[in-house]
Structures are given as structure tokens and as C-alpha cells.
Amino acid sequence: MKKNGFVYAGFRNVSRVIKIDKKTGKVLCAWGENMSRHHAPNGNGFFLKQHGSALLHDGSIAVFNNNVKPANTISGNTTASGVVIFCQPTDTANSRIIFEYDCAFDSSQNYSNTGGNVEELGAGNLLVCMGEVNRVFEITRDKKIVWNALIEKHQDFDSSWSKFPVYRAHYTSSLYPCYFTVQTTGTGIKIFNDGTETDAYQVSVSSTTGNNKKTTATGPITAKKSADINLPGIHSATVTVTSKTNPGFKRVVSIK
């Protein structure tokens, strides 16, 4: 993930998260086992074998803490996996955990060896995927569960349902956040944003002979709105409209 000139990277196998200056490539900060800042522990013990590092709106960092204990520990992997959010250090203070939640829903499905992530939703709630444990849920910052679901898949050979681990889960406003249609008009084209998210479009015009080509871009078009694109003097041409959000989604129309 990257934000404001910095790149944040997580390394599961060494229980580490780092902050990199994008311009210089230097590591500015690191969190995890045996890390230090100003000769003081920084993130030591916050998480073990974590997944899905995410930068939140206030600059804090969230991880799904798989909490994988070393194989030679007496207790083994008996503690729950969970969510950990920690603040970034300042000149006068080291990082500290500001939110922690153990996913101890039940005794048989509270530990995930691999996978998982945490995503911040618009209202500040957290969408949590437990990875190897086939559970996805939403939780408020005061640790109230909004909803929680166990993900399963259908087995065609015996019409049964079985657990389906989910490596990552992400929010989307609908099944069609990025969707549009195009209609020709007397003076050009009209683009209809039929998706549920604001989008912008690139419009490329080429004559049927291939001698004339023109490319322009639209401004943002909000969901369920349309925009007229005037193409004066264009005849016998092919117009290709491409979504900027999803460049693989194109519409092609002909102007005669």
C-alpha cells in the first residue's frame, strides 16, 4: 500500500511491517519482532505472522494478526487470531497498540494459520477477513459485531456445503461499481454511468480510413448520471470509450 509518498509493506514470515520513502527507497520505520527505534522496542510483540497491512485514514496501521506461535512453544497455537491497530511513532513517542480484538467467536474456529486482512469502511468500522478460518465480519471501533458470516462452497458431487477459506475480503458498493453504456447523438456521444461509483472516461475517435485520430478525456461522472461529449465534424468514425477506473472495460460505437 502507498500513501503520500510512502510505501508500506508487510512481511508475514518475519513478522514485520516497514515504511519506505518512495523517492529515496530508504526504510524510515519498521514494526515487529526485534525492531527498535531510538533504542526502544517498536512494535515488538504487536503481532506474529500477520497478513494484510492497511493504512487507515488517521495514519495508523491495521493488520490481521494470525498470531502464529513458534512450533517449539509449550502452548502451541492455542490463542486466537485477531485485529491489531497501532499508531505510527513520533519524535517523542514510540508506536503503541490503539485497538486490539481477538477473534474468539468459538473454541473451534478462532485461530487462522494464514491469510486474512482488515479494511477500513467509510463509517470507520472494520471489515475483517479471517483467512484460513472461513469467517468474514464487520466490527465497530467499540468492538461491537455488526454482522458476521461463515463462507461456504457447494460441492456438486454430493450436494453438500463445505468451508471455503478466503485469503482477502474487500468492500464494494455493488456487483457493478464500474459499468457504463454509450449512445450516439446528433453531435457526438452520450456516456451513461450506470455503475454505483463515480468514474471518468477516455474517448478515442478514429476515422474508418485510419487517417484521423483524436483522444479526449471526460471529467468525473457520478453514479447514475450521464454526460454529452460533442464531437464536431466527426463522420464515418469509430469511437472507443474506456473507463479510467477499469481500463479493461471498453465500449465501441460507430458514427456515420
Summary of the structure (lengths in Angstrom):
residues: 256
radius of gyration: 24.5
end to end distance: 45.9
largest distance: 78.9
contacts: 722
relative contact order: 0.09
helix: 1%
strand: 46%
